[in-house]
Amino acid sequence: MPELIPALSTLRALPQVQQPSYPDQAARQRAIDTLRRLPPLVFAGECDELRGKIAQVATGRAFILQGGDCAETFDGVRADAIKAKLRVLLAMSVVLTYAAQVPVVKIGRIAGQYAKPRSKDDEVRDGVTLPAYRGDAVNGFEFTEQARRPDPERLVRMYNASAATLNLVRAFVKGGFADLRQLHAWNASFVRDTHVEKRYEQLAGEIERALGFMEACGVDGETMRTVDFYASHEALLLDYEYAMTRIDSRSHEPYDTSAHMVWIGERTRQPHGAQVELLRSVHNPLGIKLGPSTTGKVALEIADRLDPTRIPGRITFITRMGAQAVREKLPPLIEEVEASGRKVAWVCDPMHGNTFETSKGFKTREYAAVVEELNGFFDVHEQLGTWPGGVHVELTGDDVTECLGGAFRLSEEDLESRYETTCDPRLNRNQSLELAFMIAERLNHYRSKYAPAPLTPDWND
């Protein structure tokens, strides 16, 4: 292994959390060796391209839309499911691009989000205690001793599922599926069918006229039909991320080739822990989740560990404060980071701070709370004169009933209808599109007050 990458033995000697306890260590090593021989899932040049776009976000010249499943499943690697999820994200991006009048960087929680941190190591049902389900990359969801046994061969299945997903996504986004006109037709249909607020109808009408004007002018280029789309996931499983870290033949620098962007979660961002030690060596753009207890000092400490030379676009702070805390906790965090001179992309995760359990045991979120945290995020940035750089949401393209409220006013009784998540509740397609129009309204308002630097001319997608 080149010295640019820490040895796996070195990483395992460091503090690490949320890692599987494999009963068969020989099988674990075989899985790692197999992954080391497999081709990369993404390429260094694509990661560099994304890092350049996130640098534009950090200076107020672009906006990030990052979304997808809470936890992908192997059974979910189906063309219809991937297509539906991708269509929601692309349709949302059309609305946001028009509203912000800046490029939208489209990043999926996709092709790698197969593992989840858990607050408890075990789960108890009817007096039976078994290991907690940690995602399909670790063990099975079925509540049996065999299914819940951590299996390192699942790391190889994770690779194969991710490869299949990425192949299909690339075919879709470059094969005409991402055509702006088709996606907006879907948005227009959503607005008509749900009878959402009049201001959303007005925005949809404005986009319709803008597209009509472009067509009348003969604008029918490649940028109308294709988009750039990037993959991301939480870099949770140390063995997998280590095995997928390679030296780029062009630059001779290490990259985590499991995704274009990876992030470190609230539970695993120990500055001197194993995950940080590995990721500080790779050249991918990195996300860092920050909860309500995070101070500016803590945020800067981990940013300095991961990015000591302050490479533009390297660091994205993904804040998850909760609707009740965002207006109090976010301002001092932003102020201290900005005062340091470090330029990061600020992204709001309005999902994870707003989760609760119903009386019937359903883990859910109120759509209204998601909106409230996003409004707080925008309010804080508006007050401070900083750029609200993006949104990070858990969503699906299916008509699930996992989050309460929204245009169809889902109630607790509705949760039993199509509650399909294996972990956290996701916005369904209608709630996701409604959220896009809500964010678009805030961006439109903010754009009238905020004057970002002109966009660099070589980025035209």
Secondary structure by P-SEA (a helix, b strand, c coil): cccccccaaaaaacccccccccccaaaaaaaaaaaaaccccccaaaaaaaaaaaaaaaaccbbbbbccccccccccccaaaaaaaaaaaaaaaaaaaaaaccccbbbbccccccbbbbccccccccccccccccccccccccccccccccccaaaaaaaaaaaaaaaaaaaaaacccccaaaaaaaaaaaaaaacccaaaaaaaaaaaaaaaaaaaaccccccccbbbbbbbcccccaaaaaaabbbbccccccccccccbbbbcccccccccaaaaaaaacccbbbbbbcccccaaaaaaaaaaaccccccccbbbbbbccccccccccaaaaaaaaaacbbbbbbbccccccccccccccccccaaaaaaaaaaaaaaaaaacccccbbbbbbbcccccccccccccccccccccccccccbbbbcaaaaaaaaaaaaaaaaaaaaccccccccccccc
